[in-house]
Amino acid sequence: MSEDRKQGDPVMQWVTFCLGDEKYGINVMQVQEVLRITEIAPVPGAPSYVLGIINLRGNVVTVIDTRNRFGLPSKETDDASRVVIIETDRHIIGILVDSVAEVVEMRASEIETAPNVGNEESSKYIQGVTSRDNQLLILVDLNKFLSDDEKAELDMF
Amino acid sequence: MKQKSPPGIVKQQLALDAYLQTLLDDVPEADASVEAEASPPVKASPVTSVARQPARIFVEALPPAALIAEPKVAKPQTVSPVTALAAVENPAKLQALSVMPEWSQYEFQALFFKVDQLILATPLVELSRTIKMDRKPSQIPGQPSWFLGLVDEHDCRIGVLDTNQLIFGKSRARVRNLEDSPASRILITQDKRWGLICDEILSIGKIKPDGVRWRTARQKKPWLIGTVIDELTAIVDVKQLVPHRK
């Protein structure tokens, strides 16, 4: 790996998860743990992308409706559903996904910038795309997943 | 080609240009932004300016009508040596009237295809190939509804676009659900970066420039470059229809 870094093409590890037919990847260094679906308590007056809160060993963690965030139709949770606990800019949040797939290694050179034809703001958290097993893998930049205002709002729950 | 033009015609052309400019200037700001979202910004190249090739298409120096099915000769458009002369006085006007791709200067092969119920044509030189739409594009979150997603094809990552929405805008187009009404084929652009979905590929035909009513002023809907007079089929300048990939 150090040799790769010297060549300027570092290898990164990504946790992949599924939402509908699409597969997404997030930086493994930002994933704290993966939970089976548990009771999520709704928060009155929360934005639509907030599903609610969970008690994680005495800590209150906000769970984001990732489908809502990505503009996908909602779906009932099932046995495969998972809450991925992530750390983003010192905030610990959970993201609900349809399923968690695997951890993959990828070179930086394998990642291509996703075409952005819309509002810069609406898709700024898309870091890039790459192909994996004949399927497109969409890489998500968790640090941009929520805006600063949104993160501040989550602190109030 | 005329060497001199009567002053009356010059004035008439100037008046027409002024009127056209007024119409374009009057487009409300809100409409312009909607337009900008629905259709990509105008790309000026490749261009062949009227100044360089004066009135090759539009003036009386048109080639003899030898079109596919003896189409009626297109009524000469407003661009003429007179217009070019007038335009020299106003460089901005010259640009507005002279942005024509090179393929429009000569007879070209065009692909006729159907999007929903609409028949369109586009020059073959602007396409690299067509592929069967046998899989659902991978959707990228946060993108406009006319961007249907990405498809990997022969080492190319193609952005698939909803042609209907690009042409009619989101409000007027039927928003296509690919699961309920899958498209038939994807027309891949020459740079292999974009794909336009279509419902049916009809034919390939030759089009001669004088069989087309060209749109020379195309600030609005720059992709609509002209209409085949015989078939009344819109000719789409694909380069102007697809977005500029960031």
Boltz contact constraints between the chains, C-beta under 6 A:
constraints:
  - contact:
      token1: [A, 22]
      token2: [B, 138]
      max_distance: 6.0
  - contact:
      token1: [A, 22]
      token2: [B, 139]
      max_distance: 6.0
  - contact:
      token1: [A, 70]
      token2: [B, 141]
      max_distance: 6.0
  - contact:
      token1: [A, 71]
      token2: [B, 141]
      max_distance: 6.0
  - contact:
      token1: [A, 114]
      token2: [B, 140]
      max_distance: 6.0
  - contact:
      token1: [A, 115]
      token2: [B, 159]
      max_distance: 6.0
  - contact:
      token1: [A, 115]
      token2: [B, 245]
      max_distance: 6.0
  - contact:
      token1: [A, 116]
      token2: [B, 246]
      max_distance: 6.0
  - contact:
      token1: [A, 117]
      token2: [B, 147]
      max_distance: 6.0
  - contact:
      token1: [A, 117]
      token2: [B, 243]
      max_distance: 6.0
  - contact:
      token1: [A, 118]
      token2: [B, 143]
      max_distance: 6.0
  - contact:
      token1: [A, 118]
      token2: [B, 144]
      max_distance: 6.0
  - contact:
      token1: [A, 122]
      token2: [B, 142]
      max_distance: 6.0
  - contact:
      token1: [A, 123]
      token2: [B, 142]
      max_distance: 6.0
  - contact:
      token1: [A, 123]
      token2: [B, 143]
      max_distance: 6.0
  - contact:
      token1: [A, 131]
      token2: [B, 152]
      max_distance: 6.0
  - contact:
      token1: [A, 136]
      token2: [B, 138]
      max_distance: 6.0
  - contact:
      token1: [A, 136]
      token2: [B, 150]
      max_distance: 6.0
